[in-house]
C-alpha cells in the first residue's frame, strides 16, 4: 500500500484548493455561522490525521481487508471489440464491499469521526449507496447512524433502505421539495446545525463546504492511484481517456485526481442528461446550468433567473442532483476535463450492453459513464485505451430497470 | 474612508431607542408569504404594533438554516413566483408611506449572487433597503458582497453563534455594521428553549468586541421571552412565532390581527 501512496505526483504539482477551500472562484465555505466551528474542527482534524502515519496505516488496512482493495482493472475485451475502437478497461469499484465506491470515503471519514470523539453520525443519500456505506461503517464501530433520504428515493431504492435498516441505521424519509438528494442534504445540514457538538456529518460526495470536496477526493483517490498502476502494468502505457459519471462527482474525482498531471490523458465526467437537455428534465449542470452558491459552495448549479434551485431529473437517483462538486467546475473552466452527458435512454442501453457482453450488471449511475464510453471508443483506434469507472453494481436498480422494461418483480 | 455620512436608518433607530431607554423589537417575515400582495400592508401593521426594525426574508427554494415553519413560508412565496426583484419592489412600495423604519433583507446568497452583487446593492439602496443579512456567507469570504454594500451605504449584518470562537467574534464584528445578530441557540429557526443566563453571558462577552448593537434571535416567541431577552440585549428578533400565524389563518386579516397582537404583547412586556 505504501507503494501506492508514494505515487503522489498529482499532489506535488497540482495544489487546489487553496487554504480557504477555493478552486479558483469555486468551492469555499458558504454556510451558516453555527456550522463554521464544526467545519473548522473537521478541517483541522482532516489535515492533521491525513499526515498521521498511524491513521493512514489504519485506513490502508481497512481498505485492503474490509473493503477488499485493490479493486480489479478489467479489460472488457468483448465489449471493446463489439464497439470497434479503443480498448475499454473497467475499474471495478462495483466489487467493493457494499457494491460501490462510496465505501472508500465512508471508511476514511468514520476513522476521522472516531478520532474526533464523535458518537453520532449523520449522512444524506440519493441512490442509497452512500447511506448503505455509512450504515455499514457505523455498524462496524457501533456508532449511532441517521441517514436522510428523499422520499422519492426511498421509494425507488427500497432494497437499499432495507439494507440500511438491517445495519442498524435510522432512515429518515425527507418529504420536502423534490424529495430527492438535494432535500436529503438540506435535512442533514439542518440536523447538523442542531446537533453540532456531538455529530459528525459523513457527507457522500465532493460537494459541501471546505474541507469536504478535498477530503472526499483524498479518500477516493485510491481509485485513480490503483488504476494508474494497473493500466501501466496491463497495457504498458497510460490510458488515453478516463470516463466517470458525475452526480456530485466523488467517483470521478477519485479516478481523475492521480492523473491530473498526466496531460495526455483526457478526462470526461458524464452528467445525467435525463430526458434530454431540451426537455428541461435532466441533471446536466454544465450543459444547462450556471455559476451559483448552493449547499455550502460555489459551483455550477441548475437554477432559474431569480436564483431558485431547479429540480433535477435522472433515471438514476445518484445523479439526480442540481449541483456538482466545485473542483469539477474548476477543471472544466481551466479546460482540463470535459463534461458531456448521457440521457436516461443511452444509459439504459449501456446497462443492457455491458450486462450481455461482459456479464457485469452495472449501476444506472455508472451506466452513464459506459454510455459515453460507447460513443467515444469507436472514434479512437484499437491501440488506444479508456478507463471507465464502474462505480457501482446494478443490483439496487433491478426494480427500476424491470419496471421500465414493463416487468413486475 | 470619507463616505457621505448621512446617519443610516438603522443607526438612527438605535440612537433613538438608546435615548428613550427602550430596547428594539425586530419582527421577521418572509416576503411574499402568504402572497405577494400581503407583504407591504403587513409591514405597516407591524410598525404600528411596535416594530422598530423589520427583517424581510428573501424567498429561496432551499432555506437550510431555517426550521420547518419558515421553510414553508419560503415555499409559499417561491411557489407564487416571488423573486428578489419583487422583494425590492415591495420595499419601494413600503417606503412611499414609511421613510423611517429600517428594513434589513435576510436571506441566502444564491439569489443575490445571480442578480450580481453590484446590481443588488445599487437596486436595494434605490428601493430603500437599509441592510442585508446573508445567512450563508462567512464575512472572511464576503468581500465581493461587502464592497458593493458599503459603496451603496447598506449595512451588512452578520450572525454570531453560541459556538463562535473569540477570534471570529472580533473579525465578524469588524466586518459588520448596523447591528450584529446573536443566534441564541445552536439550531435552525424556531427551535428549542432559551437559556437567558447563557444568552446574557454571551451578549456581554460580544459587547467586549464591538460598539454595535447586539440583537438576539431564535427561540423568542412571547412577551415573557421577549422581555427577558430585552433586559440583556439591544433588541429582540422574532420570526417563527409570527410566520406561524400566517400559516395558521385562512384569511390575511386574521393573520395580521394575530401578528399585531403578538407584537403588541411583546412590546408591552419589553417596555414595562
Interface residues (C-beta under 8 A of the other chain):
Chain A: X20 X28 X29 X30 X31 X32 X33 X34 X36 X37 X38 X176 X177 X182 X186 X189 X190 X193 X194 X196 X197 X290 X291 X292 X293 X294 X295 X296 X298 X301 X303 X305 X306 X307 X308 X309
Chain B: X59 X60 X61 X62 X64 X65 X67 X71 X75 X78 X83 X84 X85 X108 X109 X110 X111 X112 X113 X114 X115 X135 X136 X137 X138 X140 X141 X158 X159 X160 X161 X162 X163 X164 X165 X168 X172 X183 X186 X187 X188 X191
